[in-house]
Amino acid sequence: MSTDSYTALVNQPLGRTLAKALGLPQPVTLRRHAPGAPLVEGSVLVIGGGPAADRVAEQLLDWGQDVRRHPAAQDRYGAIVAAFDDVGTPADLSSTALQLGSVQRQLGPSGRVVTLFKDPAGTPDPAVRAARKGVEGLTRSLAHEMRQGATANGIVLGEDVPPGAPGAIGALRFLLSARSAFVSGQFIPVSSADGAAPRDWDRPLAGRIAVVTGAARGIGAAIAGILHRDGATIVGVDVPAAGEGLADVVNALSGSALQLDITAPDAGERILAHCRERHGRLDIVVHNAGITRDRKLANMDAAQWDSVIAVNIESQLAMNRAFLAATGDGVVAPGLRIASLASTSGIAGNAGQTNYAASKAAVIGMVSATAPLMTGGGTINAVAPGFIETEMTARMPFLTREVARRMNSLSQGGRPVDVAEAVSFLVSDAAGGTSGATLRVCGQGIMGA
């Protein structure tokens, strides 16, 4: 993985002074999750006049946070939660929005702003829908204005979902925590009251069996490591050529390895058989394996196109059919959780990646269409990374890499662990009210922001 020397430089006194004098980006070292660390560093201010504000404050107190309901000029905040659940017309945004602006400068480094509002699509009333969409625009713009590694994100509640629903509480905790370090300007939809709070927030996947494809290195290895940290037993899957790396990863995690070409027609059945024989069941599937064969469409041949489609999406469709067909058979547990890796390239497109962008956009489509097919409270969601510091990005030309790193609101590349944290959240019971969604982990990248 390449090193971001510029970020390291501007976090030293001399480098910080030079960057400020020259008007250059000043990315900070982001606060990332460590088990046992505080949820929020500092007080949490909760504002807004609707019932959600009271429920959020109550939950934060239950988590042992220092909660404030009224701003004070001398206060410094680790997070601000702004509830807009009661807006009925755009004019209703003013009071809470301006109060939020008045305390924005009191937010500490790596602070959090979380807005909470009802789904605009949940009402036919033009004024109410306009007001709710207004919160989206406010949140996205505020995320661009944040400084010192702070982020702004939103929770979107379904029309009949109360603010105290498990999925809403789970989304709130994720967005307040350091797990969401590279998530900004994004929204987590909570469309149902499903889900449950884990017994241990530091080990929300305790006792689960999790399959991770493409687990031998990079983002896949990071996902396996974070799921294991959060309590899961790992089944790492990768091609035979990556067997040695795969063994190293799963052995370090006390898991099991399966060497497998996921494009094989029986890949899903072989995964099920392995889980049955070695672990007795399957609870979580993470479709991480993927390839690139970059070339402009005018220069692309059938092999380059077809291989990317086969690995990145057709294999997932086939495996999902096998897993869904086996749900309830004693191996696939009721409430199966599936997470797929998409990409901001699949949202905004990228020159030279028509095949890759098509495959990743297809993942987003697959996830949204598969959500209604999940049974027993099961969920399926996608994570769309932006620029992440990996072996692949380390091979980019220096100037191209440096520009790509700065093209987001946090002015730096993400890390594989940032993607892994989002995946771990989405496959947990705390995200049980979210299904069919795509969460971007891109630091609010300009491409696909």
C-alpha positions as CSV (number, residue, x, y, z in Angstrom):
1,M,0.0,0.0,0.0
2,S,1.4,3.4,-0.9
3,T,2.1,6.0,1.7
4,D,0.5,9.5,1.7
5,S,3.6,11.5,2.4
6,Y,1.8,14.8,1.8
7,T,-0.8,14.1,4.6
8,A,2.0,13.2,6.9
9,L,3.9,16.4,6.0
10,V,1.0,18.8,6.6
11,N,0.3,17.2,10.0
12,Q,3.8,18.5,11.2
13,P,4.1,22.1,12.4
14,L,6.3,23.3,9.5
15,G,4.3,21.5,6.8
16,R,1.0,22.8,8.3
17,T,2.3,26.4,8.2
18,L,3.5,26.0,4.6
19,A,0.2,24.5,3.4
20,K,-1.8,27.2,5.1
21,A,0.4,29.9,3.6
22,L,0.1,28.5,0.1
23,G,-3.6,27.7,0.3
24,L,-3.0,24.0,-0.2
25,P,-5.3,21.2,1.1
26,Q,-4.7,20.4,4.8
27,P,-5.9,16.8,5.3
28,V,-5.7,15.6,8.9
29,T,-5.1,12.1,10.3
30,L,-8.6,10.7,10.8
31,R,-9.8,9.1,14.0
32,R,-10.4,5.4,13.3
33,H,-12.1,2.8,15.5
34,A,-10.3,1.0,18.3
35,P,-12.2,-1.5,20.5
36,G,-12.9,0.1,23.9
37,A,-12.3,3.7,22.6
38,P,-15.0,6.3,23.4
39,L,-17.9,6.4,20.9
40,V,-17.6,10.2,20.7
41,E,-14.7,12.4,21.9
42,G,-16.5,15.2,23.7
43,S,-20.1,16.3,24.2
44,V,-22.9,15.6,21.9
45,L,-25.3,18.4,21.0
46,V,-28.8,17.3,20.0
47,I,-31.0,19.9,18.3
48,G,-34.4,19.9,16.6
49,G,-38.0,20.2,17.8
50,G,-39.5,16.8,16.7
51,P,-39.8,13.6,18.7
52,A,-36.6,12.2,17.2
53,A,-34.5,14.7,19.1
54,D,-35.8,13.4,22.4
55,R,-35.4,9.8,21.4
56,V,-31.8,10.4,20.2
57,A,-30.9,12.2,23.4
58,E,-32.3,9.4,25.5
59,Q,-30.3,6.8,23.6
60,L,-27.1,8.8,23.9
61,L,-27.5,9.1,27.6
62,D,-28.1,5.3,27.7
63,W,-24.7,4.9,25.9
64,G,-23.0,7.1,28.6
65,Q,-22.5,10.2,26.4
66,D,-22.4,13.7,27.7
67,V,-25.5,15.1,26.0
68,R,-26.4,18.8,25.6
69,R,-29.8,20.0,24.4
70,H,-29.0,23.7,24.2
71,P,-25.9,25.3,22.6
72,A,-23.5,27.3,24.8
73,A,-20.7,29.5,23.4
74,Q,-18.1,27.9,25.6
75,D,-18.9,24.3,24.7
76,R,-16.8,22.1,22.3
77,Y,-18.7,19.2,20.7
78,G,-17.6,15.8,19.5
79,A,-20.8,15.5,17.5
80,I,-24.0,17.3,16.7
81,V,-27.3,15.5,15.9
82,A,-29.8,17.6,14.1
83,A,-33.4,16.2,13.9
84,F,-35.6,17.4,11.1
85,D,-38.2,14.7,11.4
86,D,-41.0,17.2,11.9
87,V,-40.5,19.5,8.9
88,G,-43.7,20.1,6.9
89,T,-42.5,22.9,4.5
90,P,-39.1,24.2,3.4
91,A,-39.6,27.2,5.7
92,D,-39.5,24.8,8.7
93,L,-35.8,24.0,8.0
94,S,-34.7,27.5,9.1
95,S,-34.6,27.2,12.9
96,T,-32.6,24.0,13.2
97,A,-30.4,24.7,10.2
98,L,-29.3,28.1,11.4
99,Q,-28.8,26.7,14.9
100,L,-26.6,24.0,13.4
101,G,-24.6,26.7,11.5
102,S,-24.1,28.7,14.7
103,V,-22.3,25.9,16.4
104,Q,-20.5,24.3,13.5
105,R,-17.2,26.0,14.5
106,Q,-17.4,24.4,17.9
107,L,-17.1,21.0,16.5
108,G,-13.8,19.3,17.3
109,P,-11.4,17.4,15.0
110,S,-12.9,14.3,13.4
111,G,-16.2,15.5,14.7
112,R,-19.6,14.3,13.5
113,V,-22.8,15.9,12.3
114,V,-25.7,13.6,11.8
115,T,-29.0,14.8,10.4
116,L,-32.2,12.7,10.8
117,F,-35.3,13.0,8.7
118,K,-38.1,11.2,7.0
119,D,-37.9,9.7,3.5
120,P,-38.9,12.2,0.9
121,A,-40.5,9.5,-1.2
122,G,-42.7,8.5,1.8
123,T,-45.2,11.4,1.2
124,P,-47.2,12.6,-1.8
125,D,-47.4,16.1,-0.3
126,P,-45.3,18.6,-2.4
127,A,-44.4,20.8,0.6
128,V,-43.4,18.0,2.9
129,R,-41.4,16.2,0.2
130,A,-39.7,19.5,-0.7
131,A,-38.7,20.1,3.0
132,R,-37.3,16.5,3.3
133,K,-35.3,16.8,0.1
134,G,-34.1,20.1,1.4
135,V,-32.4,18.3,4.3
136,E,-30.5,16.1,1.8
137,G,-29.1,19.2,0.0
138,L,-28.3,20.8,3.4
139,T,-26.4,17.7,4.6
140,R,-24.4,17.2,1.4
141,S,-23.4,20.9,1.3
142,L,-22.5,20.9,4.9
143,A,-20.2,17.9,4.4
144,H,-18.2,19.9,1.9
145,E,-17.8,22.6,4.5
146,M,-16.5,20.4,7.3
147,R,-12.9,20.8,8.4
148,Q,-10.3,18.9,10.5
149,G,-11.5,15.5,9.4
150,A,-15.1,16.1,10.5
151,T,-18.0,14.6,8.5
152,A,-21.7,15.1,7.9
153,N,-24.1,12.3,7.1
154,G,-27.8,11.6,7.3
155,I,-30.2,8.9,8.5
156,V,-33.4,8.6,6.4
157,L,-36.3,7.0,8.2
158,G,-39.1,5.2,6.3
159,E,-42.5,6.8,6.8
160,D,-43.6,4.2,9.5
161,V,-40.2,3.7,11.1
162,P,-39.9,5.3,14.5
163,P,-36.6,7.1,15.5
164,G,-36.0,4.5,18.2
165,A,-36.2,1.6,15.8
166,P,-33.1,-0.7,16.1
167,G,-32.0,0.1,12.5
168,A,-32.1,3.8,13.2
169,I,-30.2,3.4,16.5
170,G,-27.6,1.2,14.7
171,A,-27.1,3.8,11.9
172,L,-26.8,6.6,14.5
173,R,-24.1,4.7,16.4
174,F,-22.1,3.8,13.2
175,L,-22.2,7.4,11.9
176,L,-21.2,8.9,15.3
177,S,-18.4,6.4,15.7
178,A,-14.8,6.4,14.3
179,R,-15.9,3.4,12.2
180,S,-17.3,5.9,9.7
181,A,-14.1,7.8,9.3
182,F,-14.2,7.9,5.5
183,V,-18.0,8.2,5.1
184,S,-19.2,11.8,4.5
185,G,-22.1,13.4,2.6
186,Q,-23.9,10.1,2.6
187,F,-27.3,8.8,3.8
188,I,-28.3,5.5,5.4
189,P,-31.9,4.6,4.7
190,V,-33.8,2.8,7.4
191,S,-36.8,1.4,5.6
192,S,-38.1,-1.0,8.3
193,A,-38.2,-1.4,12.1
194,D,-36.2,-4.7,11.8
195,G,-32.9,-5.3,13.5
196,A,-31.6,-5.6,17.0
197,A,-29.0,-4.0,19.2
198,P,-26.0,-6.3,19.7
199,R,-25.2,-7.5,23.2
200,D,-21.7,-6.2,22.8
201,W,-21.2,-3.2,20.5
202,D,-17.5,-4.0,20.2
203,R,-18.3,-7.6,19.0
204,P,-21.6,-7.3,17.1
205,L,-20.9,-10.4,14.9
206,A,-20.0,-12.8,17.8
207,G,-20.8,-16.4,16.8
208,R,-21.5,-15.7,13.1
209,I,-19.9,-17.6,10.2
210,A,-18.8,-15.1,7.5
211,V,-17.7,-15.9,3.9
212,V,-15.4,-13.3,2.3
213,T,-14.5,-13.8,-1.4
214,G,-11.2,-12.3,-2.7
215,A,-9.9,-12.6,0.9
216,A,-6.2,-13.2,0.1
217,R,-5.1,-9.6,0.1
218,G,-6.1,-5.9,0.0
219,I,-9.6,-4.9,0.8
220,G,-10.7,-8.5,1.1
221,A,-8.1,-9.3,3.7
222,A,-9.1,-6.1,5.6
223,I,-12.7,-7.1,5.6
224,A,-11.9,-10.6,6.9
225,G,-9.8,-9.0,9.7
226,I,-12.5,-6.6,10.8
227,L,-15.3,-9.1,10.7
228,H,-13.1,-11.4,12.8
229,R,-12.3,-8.5,15.2
230,D,-16.1,-8.0,15.5
231,G,-16.6,-11.7,16.5
232,A,-17.2,-13.6,13.3
233,T,-15.5,-16.9,12.2
234,I,-14.0,-16.3,8.8
235,V,-14.3,-18.5,5.7
236,G,-11.8,-17.0,3.2
237,V,-12.4,-17.7,-0.5
238,D,-9.9,-17.0,-3.3
239,V,-8.6,-18.5,-6.5
240,P,-6.0,-21.3,-6.2
241,A,-3.2,-19.0,-7.5
242,A,-3.7,-16.9,-4.3
243,G,-3.7,-20.0,-2.1
244,E,-0.6,-19.1,-0.1
245,G,-1.8,-15.6,0.7
246,L,-5.2,-16.9,1.5
247,A,-3.8,-19.4,3.9
248,D,-1.8,-16.7,5.7
249,V,-4.8,-14.5,6.1
250,V,-7.3,-17.1,7.4
251,N,-4.7,-18.8,9.6
252,A,-4.0,-15.6,11.4
253,L,-7.7,-15.3,12.0
254,S,-8.3,-18.9,13.0
255,G,-10.6,-19.3,10.1
256,S,-10.8,-21.7,7.2
257,A,-9.8,-21.3,3.5
258,L,-11.5,-22.4,0.3
259,Q,-9.6,-22.2,-2.9
260,L,-12.2,-21.6,-5.6
261,D,-12.8,-19.9,-8.9
262,I,-16.1,-18.0,-8.1
263,T,-17.1,-18.1,-11.8
264,A,-17.4,-21.9,-11.6
265,P,-21.1,-22.9,-12.1
266,D,-21.1,-24.8,-8.8
267,A,-19.3,-22.1,-6.8
268,G,-22.3,-21.4,-4.5
269,E,-22.9,-25.0,-3.8
270,R,-19.2,-25.6,-3.0
271,I,-19.2,-22.7,-0.5
272,L,-22.3,-24.1,1.1
273,A,-20.8,-27.6,1.3
274,H,-17.6,-26.1,2.9
275,C,-19.6,-24.2,5.5
276,R,-21.7,-27.2,6.3
277,E,-18.7,-29.5,6.8
278,R,-16.4,-27.1,8.6
279,H,-18.7,-24.8,10.5
280,G,-22.3,-26.1,10.4
281,R,-23.9,-23.0,8.9
282,L,-23.5,-19.8,7.0
283,D,-24.6,-16.4,8.3
284,I,-22.8,-13.7,6.3
285,V,-21.6,-13.4,2.7
286,V,-19.3,-10.7,1.5
287,H,-18.9,-10.5,-2.3
288,N,-15.5,-8.7,-2.5
289,A,-13.7,-10.6,-5.3
290,G,-13.3,-8.5,-8.4
291,I,-11.0,-7.7,-11.3
292,T,-10.2,-4.8,-13.6
293,R,-9.3,-5.0,-17.3
294,D,-9.1,-1.3,-18.0
295,R,-9.1,0.0,-21.6
296,K,-11.2,2.5,-23.5
297,L,-14.2,0.9,-25.1
298,A,-13.0,1.5,-28.6
299,N,-9.9,-0.6,-27.8
300,M,-11.6,-3.3,-25.7
301,D,-11.9,-6.9,-26.9
302,A,-14.5,-9.5,-25.9
303,A,-12.1,-11.2,-23.4
304,Q,-11.5,-8.0,-21.5
305,W,-15.2,-7.2,-21.3
306,D,-16.5,-10.6,-20.6
307,S,-14.0,-11.6,-17.9
308,V,-14.9,-8.5,-15.8
309,I,-18.6,-9.1,-16.1
310,A,-18.2,-12.7,-15.2
311,V,-16.2,-12.1,-12.1
312,N,-17.7,-8.9,-10.8
313,I,-21.4,-9.5,-11.2
314,E,-22.5,-12.8,-12.9
315,S,-20.7,-14.8,-10.2
316,Q,-22.5,-12.9,-7.5
317,L,-25.9,-13.5,-9.2
318,A,-25.3,-17.2,-9.4
319,M,-24.0,-17.6,-5.9
320,N,-26.9,-15.6,-4.5
321,R,-29.3,-17.8,-6.2
322,A,-27.7,-20.8,-4.5
323,F,-27.7,-19.2,-1.1
324,L,-31.3,-18.0,-1.3
325,A,-32.4,-21.4,-2.5
326,A,-30.7,-23.0,0.5
327,T,-32.1,-20.5,3.1
328,G,-33.8,-22.4,5.9
329,D,-32.2,-25.8,5.0
330,G,-30.2,-25.9,8.2
331,V,-27.0,-24.4,6.7
332,V,-28.0,-20.9,5.5
333,A,-29.3,-19.3,8.6
334,P,-32.5,-17.3,8.6
335,G,-31.6,-13.7,8.4
336,L,-28.7,-14.1,6.0
337,R,-26.7,-11.0,5.6
338,I,-25.1,-10.2,2.2
339,A,-22.8,-7.3,1.3
340,S,-21.4,-6.7,-2.2
341,L,-18.6,-4.4,-3.2
342,A,-19.6,-1.8,-5.8
343,S,-17.6,1.3,-6.7
344,T,-18.1,5.0,-7.3
345,S,-17.0,4.2,-10.9
346,G,-20.4,2.4,-11.2
347,I,-22.2,5.5,-10.0
348,A,-20.3,8.3,-11.9
349,G,-18.4,6.3,-14.6
350,N,-14.7,6.6,-15.3
351,A,-12.8,6.9,-18.5
352,G,-11.2,3.6,-19.5
353,Q,-13.5,1.6,-17.3
354,T,-16.7,1.0,-19.2
355,N,-16.6,-2.8,-18.4
356,Y,-15.7,-2.2,-14.7
357,A,-18.3,0.6,-14.3
358,A,-21.0,-1.6,-16.0
359,S,-20.2,-4.4,-13.6
360,K,-20.3,-2.2,-10.5
361,A,-23.4,-0.4,-11.6
362,A,-24.9,-3.9,-12.1
363,V,-24.0,-4.8,-8.5
364,I,-26.0,-1.8,-7.3
365,G,-29.0,-2.9,-9.4
366,M,-28.7,-6.5,-8.2
367,V,-28.7,-5.4,-4.6
368,S,-31.8,-3.3,-4.9
369,A,-33.7,-6.0,-6.7
370,T,-32.6,-8.8,-4.4
371,A,-33.6,-7.0,-1.2
372,P,-37.3,-8.0,-1.5
373,L,-36.3,-11.7,-2.0
374,M,-34.5,-11.9,1.3
375,T,-36.4,-13.8,3.9
376,G,-36.4,-14.2,7.7
377,G,-35.2,-10.6,8.2
378,G,-32.2,-11.1,5.9
379,T,-30.6,-8.1,4.2
380,I,-28.4,-7.3,1.2
381,N,-26.5,-4.1,0.7
382,A,-23.6,-2.7,-1.2
383,V,-20.5,-0.6,-0.3
384,A,-19.1,1.7,-3.0
385,P,-15.5,2.7,-2.3
386,G,-13.9,5.7,-3.8
387,F,-10.1,6.2,-3.8
388,I,-8.7,3.6,-1.4
389,E,-5.0,3.2,-0.7
390,T,-4.3,-0.3,-2.1
391,E,-1.6,-2.1,-4.1
392,M,-3.5,-1.2,-7.2
393,T,-3.6,2.6,-6.5
394,A,0.0,2.4,-5.5
395,R,0.8,1.5,-9.1
396,M,-0.9,4.6,-10.5
397,P,1.4,7.4,-11.9
398,F,2.4,9.8,-9.0
399,L,0.6,12.9,-10.2
400,T,-2.6,10.9,-11.1
401,R,-2.5,9.3,-7.6
402,E,-2.0,12.6,-5.8
403,V,-4.9,14.3,-7.6
404,A,-7.2,11.3,-7.0
405,R,-6.3,11.5,-3.2
406,R,-7.4,15.1,-2.9
407,M,-10.6,14.9,-4.9
408,N,-12.8,14.5,-1.9
409,S,-14.0,16.5,1.0
410,L,-11.4,14.9,3.4
411,S,-8.5,15.6,0.9
412,Q,-7.0,12.1,1.3
413,G,-7.4,8.5,0.2
414,G,-9.3,6.0,2.3
415,R,-7.9,2.9,3.7
416,P,-9.0,-0.7,3.2
417,V,-10.2,-0.7,6.9
418,D,-12.6,2.1,6.1
419,V,-14.4,-0.2,3.6
420,A,-14.2,-3.1,6.0
421,E,-15.9,-1.0,8.8
422,A,-18.8,-0.2,6.5
423,V,-19.2,-3.8,5.5
424,S,-19.1,-5.0,9.1
425,F,-21.9,-2.5,10.0
426,L,-24.1,-3.5,7.1
427,V,-23.9,-7.2,7.9
428,S,-24.7,-6.7,11.6
429,D,-28.1,-6.9,13.2
430,A,-27.8,-3.2,14.0
431,A,-28.3,-2.6,10.2
432,G,-31.3,-4.9,10.0
433,G,-33.6,-2.0,8.9
434,T,-31.5,-1.3,5.9
435,S,-31.6,-3.4,2.8
436,G,-31.2,-2.8,-0.9
437,A,-29.0,0.3,-0.2
438,T,-25.6,1.3,-1.5
439,L,-23.3,3.1,1.0
440,R,-20.4,5.1,-0.5
441,V,-17.1,5.1,1.3
442,C,-15.4,7.8,-0.5
443,G,-14.8,10.8,1.8
444,Q,-17.5,12.6,-0.3
445,G,-15.5,12.1,-3.5
446,I,-16.2,14.5,-6.3
447,M,-16.7,11.5,-8.6
448,G,-20.0,9.9,-7.5
449,A,-20.3,12.1,-4.4
